[in-house]
Amino acid sequence: MITENISLKKYNTFGLNVRADRMVSFKGEENAARFFRQNRDLMQNSLVLGGGSNILFVQDFHGTVIHPVMDEIALEEKKSDYVRISAGAGLEWDRLVEMTVSYGFGGLENLSLVPGLVGGAPVQNIGAYGAEVKDCIEKVRAIDLNDGEVREFTNSECRFSYRDSIFKQDFKGRFLITKVFFRLSTKPRLSLEYGMLKEEISKFGSNSLGNVRKAVISIRQSKLPDPAVTGNAGSFFKNPFVDEAAVKELKLKFPKLPVFREPSGTIKLAAGWLIEQCGWKGKRIGDAGVHERQALVLINHGNASGKEIWLLSEEIRKSVYDKFGINLVREVEIVGTT
Ligand SMILES: Cc1cc2nc3c(=O)[nH]c(=O)nc-3n(C[C@H](O)[C@H](O)[C@H](O)COP(=O)(O)OP(=O)(O)OC[C@H]3O[C@@H](n4cnc5c(N)ncnc54)[C@H](O)[C@@H]3O)c2cc1C
């Protein structure tokens, strides 16, 4: 279905009232592939938009927005200790998590309540509460916007890393992901080591998949603003990685600096802490603001434009650089010219 001159307000979680020249929605893979083959001119300037929960529009989009609505779920294979499941790119991510948890299939429970659609999940390798979606993805099916060819990417071909994949790098904007294949455990091992998860789960009873989901939802709802109420896109910046020498130097000046050493040997800092130390928590410039409980989340108090939110993010980057010498990288994708 094609809609011309459409408002994207309900298609982005910042709630920005930007417009696109047109939007094309696809329920079937065949229709999408044919459309791409027959409308190469319209694909010259295109953007795949899922739930719009990791995007900041800084102006109207003068091109074609491609919106997947394929939302089928299929049980591909069932073995004694695992299942293989496929889910359409247009399915709401949390509906998939809810369903897999209800069937007792483990792997996605720590990623409960992450907004967005299934197709967006591999793009930035969503992660939360010690889990990353890459650990459950078997393959990703996609259509090349250039020629309508269908291609499947194995897990290693997706080149997943922290909030990153090939779909954000070499193949940025080139493919429409149509289906994601997951391998989930029928004998799940719970991952409760992250933050307050263990403490929170005890409020709900025994350690079970369902209670992990409840605990994650409860923590998320207490910490993060609901995009249906306050426009936001979750963490606006990535957590920075540094080396041992940098930690040593920073610790001399900032002894309370939280440092996270990962099993792989990498060292991560908390972007939210750095931003908070620069005095940004709860601040606002016009209607663009920093969340009062989580400095990593930028919010739209009502009538901010995308440009104003971007300008606020620039101010934050500048002050973090001046104080700590660290360049924050945005996790949210900026669409348009700033
Ligand atoms: C309140 C809140 C909390 C959040 N918490 C987390 C969190 O804990 N962890 C986390 O990792 N993220 C989090 N996010 C960010 C966001 O929810 C995820 O990145 C999500 O996976 C984005 O999916 P989407 O469908 O909204 O993608 P969009 O925002 O629509 O798109 C993001 C990018 O993916 C591309 N894309 C989307 N769908 C497809 C597709 N089918 N084919 C090809 N490309 C596609 C787009 O072109 C764009 O480049 C949060 C966001 C909010 C608002």
The ligand as a Tripos MOL2 file, in Angstrom:
@<TRIPOS>MOLECULE
LIG
   53    58     1     0     0
SMALL
NO_CHARGES

@<TRIPOS>ATOM
      1 C1         11.9860    3.6460   25.8180 C.3       1 LIG1
      2 C2         13.0030    2.9690   24.9460 C.ar      1 LIG1
      3 C3         13.8400    2.0010   25.4720 C.ar      1 LIG1
      4 C4         14.7790    1.3360   24.6490 C.ar      1 LIG1
      5 N1         15.5580    0.3890   25.2130 N.ar      1 LIG1
      6 C5         16.4660   -0.2660   24.4740 C.ar      1 LIG1
      7 C6         17.2810   -1.2920   25.0480 C.ar      1 LIG1
      8 O1         17.1470   -1.6290   26.2190 O.2       1 LIG1
      9 N2         18.1990   -1.8960   24.2520 N.ar      1 LIG1
     10 C7         18.3490   -1.5690   22.9340 C.ar      1 LIG1
     11 O2         19.2030   -2.1650   22.2750 O.2       1 LIG1
     12 N3         17.5830   -0.6250   22.3550 N.ar      1 LIG1
     13 C8         16.6500    0.0360   23.0830 C.ar      1 LIG1
     14 N4         15.8760    1.0100   22.5190 N.ar      1 LIG1
     15 C9         16.0810    1.3660   21.1030 C.3       1 LIG1
     16 C10        15.1090    0.6420   20.1280 C.3       1 LIG1
     17 O3         13.9760    0.1990   20.7910 O.3       1 LIG1
     18 C11        15.7430   -0.5550   19.4150 C.3       1 LIG1
     19 O4         16.9080   -0.1560   18.7470 O.3       1 LIG1
     20 C12        14.7880   -1.2080   18.4060 C.3       1 LIG1
     21 O5         15.2990   -2.4440   18.0020 O.3       1 LIG1
     22 C13        14.5390   -0.3410   17.1660 C.3       1 LIG1
     23 O6         13.5520   -1.0130   16.3840 O.3       1 LIG1
     24 P1         12.5660   -0.1810   15.4620 P.3       1 LIG1
     25 O7         11.6890   -1.1590   14.7750 O.co2     1 LIG1
     26 O8         11.8940    0.8880   16.2270 O.co2     1 LIG1
     27 O9         13.6100    0.4450   14.4420 O.3       1 LIG1
     28 P2         13.6020    1.9060   13.8080 P.3       1 LIG1
     29 O10        13.8400    2.9210   14.8630 O.co2     1 LIG1
     30 O11        12.4240    2.0680   12.9520 O.co2     1 LIG1
     31 O12        14.9020    1.8250   12.8910 O.3       1 LIG1
     32 C14        16.1990    1.7740   13.4550 C.3       1 LIG1
     33 C15        17.1920    1.4140   12.3500 C.3       1 LIG1
     34 O13        16.9180    0.0860   11.8930 O.3       1 LIG1
     35 C16        16.5730    0.0880   10.5110 C.3       1 LIG1
     36 N5         15.4870   -0.8930   10.3490 N.ar      1 LIG1
     37 C17        14.3740   -1.0210   11.1040 C.ar      1 LIG1
     38 N6         13.6250   -2.0520   10.6450 N.ar      1 LIG1
     39 C18        14.2990   -2.5740    9.5930 C.ar      1 LIG1
     40 C19        14.0480   -3.6430    8.6880 C.ar      1 LIG1
     41 N7         12.9510   -4.3950    8.7690 N.pl3     1 LIG1
     42 N8         14.9520   -3.8770    7.7040 N.ar      1 LIG1
     43 C20        16.0780   -3.1320    7.5820 C.ar      1 LIG1
     44 N9         16.3570   -2.1110    8.4000 N.ar      1 LIG1
     45 C21        15.4880   -1.8340    9.4040 C.ar      1 LIG1
     46 C22        16.1350    1.4980   10.1840 C.3       1 LIG1
     47 O14        16.3190    1.8070    8.8240 O.3       1 LIG1
     48 C23        17.0640    2.2980   11.0960 C.3       1 LIG1
     49 O15        18.3250    2.3810   10.4960 O.3       1 LIG1
     50 C24        14.9040    1.6740   23.2910 C.ar      1 LIG1
     51 C25        14.0540    2.6560   22.7450 C.ar      1 LIG1
     52 C26        13.1050    3.2820   23.5490 C.ar      1 LIG1
     53 C27        12.1690    4.2820   22.9510 C.3       1 LIG1
@<TRIPOS>BOND
     1     1     2 1
     2     2     3 ar
     3     2    52 ar
     4     3     4 ar
     5     4     5 ar
     6     4    50 ar
     7     5     6 ar
     8     6     7 ar
     9     6    13 1
    10     7     8 2
    11     7     9 ar
    12     9    10 ar
    13    10    11 2
    14    10    12 ar
    15    12    13 ar
    16    13    14 ar
    17    14    15 1
    18    14    50 ar
    19    15    16 1
    20    16    17 1
    21    16    18 1
    22    18    19 1
    23    18    20 1
    24    20    21 1
    25    20    22 1
    26    22    23 1
    27    23    24 1
    28    24    25 2
    29    24    26 1
    30    24    27 1
    31    27    28 1
    32    28    29 2
    33    28    30 1
    34    28    31 1
    35    31    32 1
    36    32    33 1
    37    33    34 1
    38    33    48 1
    39    34    35 1
    40    35    36 1
    41    35    46 1
    42    36    37 ar
    43    36    45 ar
    44    37    38 ar
    45    38    39 ar
    46    39    40 ar
    47    39    45 ar
    48    40    41 1
    49    40    42 ar
    50    42    43 ar
    51    43    44 ar
    52    44    45 ar
    53    46    47 1
    54    46    48 1
    55    48    49 1
    56    50    51 ar
    57    51    52 ar
    58    52    53 1
@<TRIPOS>SUBSTRUCTURE
     1 LIG1         1 GROUP 0 **** ****
